[in-house]
């Protein structure tokens, strides 16, 4: 894999922040709440 475009970097950053957000939410919210959020 050669060049990584700015769009790809943005996508990766977005995924990373989403994952971090879900992780921090998981510490606060009960699993049922998380499952409900994912169902949307």
PDB file as gemmi writes it, atoms N, CA and C in Angstrom:
CRYST1    1.000    1.000    1.000  90.00  90.00  90.00 P 1                      
ATOM      1  N   UNK A   1       0.855  -1.194   0.000  1.00  0.00           N  
ATOM      2  CA  UNK A   1       0.000   0.000   0.000  1.00  0.00           C  
ATOM      3  C   UNK A   1       0.890   1.243   0.000  1.00  0.00           C  
ATOM      4  N   UNK A   2       0.662   2.121  -0.953  1.00  0.00           N  
ATOM      5  CA  UNK A   2       1.484   3.326  -1.073  1.00  0.00           C  
ATOM      6  C   UNK A   2       0.889   4.509  -0.327  1.00  0.00           C  
ATOM      7  N   UNK A   3       0.533   5.525  -1.093  1.00  0.00           N  
ATOM      8  CA  UNK A   3       0.037   6.775  -0.519  1.00  0.00           C  
ATOM      9  C   UNK A   3      -1.284   6.564   0.215  1.00  0.00           C  
ATOM     10  N   UNK A   4      -1.421   7.280   1.317  1.00  0.00           N  
ATOM     11  CA  UNK A   4      -2.707   7.319   2.026  1.00  0.00           C  
ATOM     12  C   UNK A   4      -3.269   8.716   1.832  1.00  0.00           C  
ATOM     13  N   UNK A   5      -4.466   8.794   1.280  1.00  0.00           N  
ATOM     14  CA  UNK A   5      -5.055  10.100   0.984  1.00  0.00           C  
ATOM     15  C   UNK A   5      -5.574  10.765   2.255  1.00  0.00           C  
ATOM     16  N   UNK A   6      -5.762  12.075   2.190  1.00  0.00           N  
ATOM     17  CA  UNK A   6      -6.308  12.831   3.317  1.00  0.00           C  
ATOM     18  C   UNK A   6      -7.685  12.312   3.706  1.00  0.00           C  
ATOM     19  N   UNK A   7      -8.473  11.922   2.701  1.00  0.00           N  
ATOM     20  CA  UNK A   7      -9.816  11.400   2.969  1.00  0.00           C  
ATOM     21  C   UNK A   7      -9.749  10.111   3.779  1.00  0.00           C  
ATOM     22  N   UNK A   8      -8.774   9.257   3.437  1.00  0.00           N  
ATOM     23  CA  UNK A   8      -8.612   8.000   4.181  1.00  0.00           C  
ATOM     24  C   UNK A   8      -8.218   8.282   5.627  1.00  0.00           C  
ATOM     25  N   UNK A   9      -7.317   9.252   5.802  1.00  0.00           N  
ATOM     26  CA  UNK A   9      -6.886   9.612   7.160  1.00  0.00           C  
ATOM     27  C   UNK A   9      -8.083  10.120   7.969  1.00  0.00           C  
ATOM     28  N   UNK A  10      -8.893  10.972   7.347  1.00  0.00           N  
ATOM     29  CA  UNK A  10     -10.087  11.492   8.026  1.00  0.00           C  
ATOM     30  C   UNK A  10     -11.017  10.359   8.416  1.00  0.00           C  
ATOM     31  N   UNK A  11     -11.188   9.400   7.505  1.00  0.00           N  
ATOM     32  CA  UNK A  11     -12.058   8.246   7.768  1.00  0.00           C  
ATOM     33  C   UNK A  11     -11.541   7.446   8.954  1.00  0.00           C  
ATOM     34  N   UNK A  12     -10.218   7.215   8.960  1.00  0.00           N  
ATOM     35  CA  UNK A  12      -9.601   6.452  10.056  1.00  0.00           C  
ATOM     36  C   UNK A  12      -9.763   7.197  11.376  1.00  0.00           C  
ATOM     37  N   UNK A  13      -9.531   8.506  11.357  1.00  0.00           N  
ATOM     38  CA  UNK A  13      -9.671   9.324  12.561  1.00  0.00           C  
ATOM     39  C   UNK A  13     -11.106   9.280  13.076  1.00  0.00           C  
ATOM     40  N   UNK A  14     -12.054   9.316  12.121  1.00  0.00           N  
ATOM     41  CA  UNK A  14     -13.463   9.264  12.492  1.00  0.00           C  
ATOM     42  C   UNK A  14     -13.788   7.941  13.166  1.00  0.00           C  
ATOM     43  N   UNK A  15     -13.326   6.847  12.567  1.00  0.00           N  
ATOM     44  CA  UNK A  15     -13.532   5.519  13.145  1.00  0.00           C  
ATOM     45  C   UNK A  15     -12.911   5.425  14.533  1.00  0.00           C  
ATOM     46  N   UNK A  16     -11.700   5.957  14.657  1.00  0.00           N  
ATOM     47  CA  UNK A  16     -10.984   5.892  15.932  1.00  0.00           C  
ATOM     48  C   UNK A  16     -11.744   6.667  17.009  1.00  0.00           C  
ATOM     49  N   UNK A  17     -12.225   7.870  16.667  1.00  0.00           N  
ATOM     50  CA  UNK A  17     -12.935   8.669  17.661  1.00  0.00           C  
ATOM     51  C   UNK A  17     -14.279   8.033  18.000  1.00  0.00           C  
ATOM     52  N   UNK A  18     -14.933   7.418  17.005  1.00  0.00           N  
ATOM     53  CA  UNK A  18     -16.183   6.698  17.267  1.00  0.00           C  
ATOM     54  C   UNK A  18     -15.949   5.543  18.229  1.00  0.00           C  
ATOM     55  N   UNK A  19     -14.862   4.813  18.012  1.00  0.00           N  
ATOM     56  CA  UNK A  19     -14.530   3.678  18.874  1.00  0.00           C  
ATOM     57  C   UNK A  19     -14.257   4.150  20.295  1.00  0.00           C  
ATOM     58  N   UNK A  20     -13.484   5.221  20.417  1.00  0.00           N  
ATOM     59  CA  UNK A  20     -13.173   5.789  21.731  1.00  0.00           C  
ATOM     60  C   UNK A  20     -14.443   6.273  22.414  1.00  0.00           C  
ATOM     61  N   UNK A  21     -15.329   6.877  21.629  1.00  0.00           N  
ATOM     62  CA  UNK A  21     -16.592   7.369  22.163  1.00  0.00           C  
ATOM     63  C   UNK A  21     -17.430   6.207  22.691  1.00  0.00           C  
ATOM     64  N   UNK A  22     -17.525   5.141  21.914  1.00  0.00           N  
ATOM     65  CA  UNK A  22     -18.297   3.966  22.335  1.00  0.00           C  
ATOM     66  C   UNK A  22     -17.689   3.339  23.579  1.00  0.00           C  
ATOM     67  N   UNK A  23     -16.365   3.332  23.647  1.00  0.00           N  
ATOM     68  CA  UNK A  23     -15.684   2.752  24.805  1.00  0.00           C  
ATOM     69  C   UNK A  23     -15.996   3.553  26.058  1.00  0.00           C  
ATOM     70  N   UNK A  24     -15.913   4.882  25.953  1.00  0.00           N  
ATOM     71  CA  UNK A  24     -16.193   5.723  27.120  1.00  0.00           C  
ATOM     72  C   UNK A  24     -17.673   5.671  27.479  1.00  0.00           C  
ATOM     73  N   UNK A  25     -18.545   5.571  26.471  1.00  0.00           N  
ATOM     74  CA  UNK A  25     -19.979   5.425  26.724  1.00  0.00           C  
ATOM     75  C   UNK A  25     -20.267   4.093  27.426  1.00  0.00           C  
ATOM     76  N   UNK A  26     -19.548   3.062  27.017  1.00  0.00           N  
ATOM     77  CA  UNK A  26     -19.745   1.735  27.596  1.00  0.00           C  
ATOM     78  C   UNK A  26     -19.465   1.742  29.099  1.00  0.00           C  
ATOM     79  N   UNK A  27     -18.522   2.599  29.515  1.00  0.00           N  
ATOM     80  CA  UNK A  27     -18.202   2.695  30.937  1.00  0.00           C  
ATOM     81  C   UNK A  27     -19.334   3.366  31.710  1.00  0.00           C  
ATOM     82  N   UNK A  28     -20.095   4.228  31.007  1.00  0.00           N  
ATOM     83  CA  UNK A  28     -21.162   4.988  31.668  1.00  0.00           C  
ATOM     84  C   UNK A  28     -22.518   4.304  31.534  1.00  0.00           C  
ATOM     85  N   UNK A  29     -22.794   3.816  30.324  1.00  0.00           N  
ATOM     86  CA  UNK A  29     -24.125   3.280  30.034  1.00  0.00           C  
ATOM     87  C   UNK A  29     -24.162   1.767  30.222  1.00  0.00           C  
ATOM     88  N   UNK A  30     -25.290   1.240  30.677  1.00  0.00           N  
ATOM     89  CA  UNK A  30     -25.461  -0.211  30.761  1.00  0.00           C  
ATOM     90  C   UNK A  30     -25.500  -0.825  29.359  1.00  0.00           C  
ATOM     91  N   UNK A  31     -25.116  -2.092  29.227  1.00  0.00           N  
ATOM     92  CA  UNK A  31     -25.063  -2.744  27.908  1.00  0.00           C  
ATOM     93  C   UNK A  31     -26.372  -2.652  27.122  1.00  0.00           C  
ATOM     94  N   UNK A  32     -27.510  -2.717  27.808  1.00  0.00           N  
ATOM     95  CA  UNK A  32     -28.788  -2.639  27.101  1.00  0.00           C  
ATOM     96  C   UNK A  32     -28.912  -1.312  26.348  1.00  0.00           C  
ATOM     97  N   UNK A  33     -28.467  -0.239  26.997  1.00  0.00           N  
ATOM     98  CA  UNK A  33     -28.529   1.087  26.380  1.00  0.00           C  
ATOM     99  C   UNK A  33     -27.668   1.135  25.135  1.00  0.00           C  
ATOM    100  N   UNK A  34     -26.487   0.546  25.209  1.00  0.00           N  
ATOM    101  CA  UNK A  34     -25.564   0.513  24.075  1.00  0.00           C  
ATOM    102  C   UNK A  34     -26.180  -0.276  22.924  1.00  0.00           C  
ATOM    103  N   UNK A  35     -26.770  -1.414  23.216  1.00  0.00           N  
ATOM    104  CA  UNK A  35     -27.395  -2.227  22.182  1.00  0.00           C  
ATOM    105  C   UNK A  35     -28.522  -1.456  21.508  1.00  0.00           C  
ATOM    106  N   UNK A  36     -29.288  -0.701  22.311  1.00  0.00           N  
ATOM    107  CA  UNK A  36     -30.373   0.106  21.778  1.00  0.00           C  
ATOM    108  C   UNK A  36     -29.815   1.162  20.815  1.00  0.00           C  
ATOM    109  N   UNK A  37     -28.712   1.774  21.200  1.00  0.00           N  
ATOM    110  CA  UNK A  37     -28.083   2.800  20.363  1.00  0.00           C  
ATOM    111  C   UNK A  37     -27.592   2.201  19.050  1.00  0.00           C  
ATOM    112  N   UNK A  38     -27.028   0.988  19.098  1.00  0.00           N  
ATOM    113  CA  UNK A  38     -26.513   0.345  17.891  1.00  0.00           C  
ATOM    114  C   UNK A  38     -27.653  -0.070  16.966  1.00  0.00           C  
ATOM    115  N   UNK A  39     -28.822  -0.323  17.530  1.00  0.00           N  
ATOM    116  CA  UNK A  39     -29.963  -0.777  16.731  1.00  0.00           C  
ATOM    117  C   UNK A  39     -30.478   0.322  15.802  1.00  0.00           C  
ATOM    118  N   UNK A  40     -30.221   1.565  16.161  1.00  0.00           N  
ATOM    119  CA  UNK A  40     -30.706   2.694  15.348  1.00  0.00           C  
ATOM    120  C   UNK A  40     -30.115   2.676  13.947  1.00  0.00           C  
TER     121      UNK A  40                                                      
END                                                                             
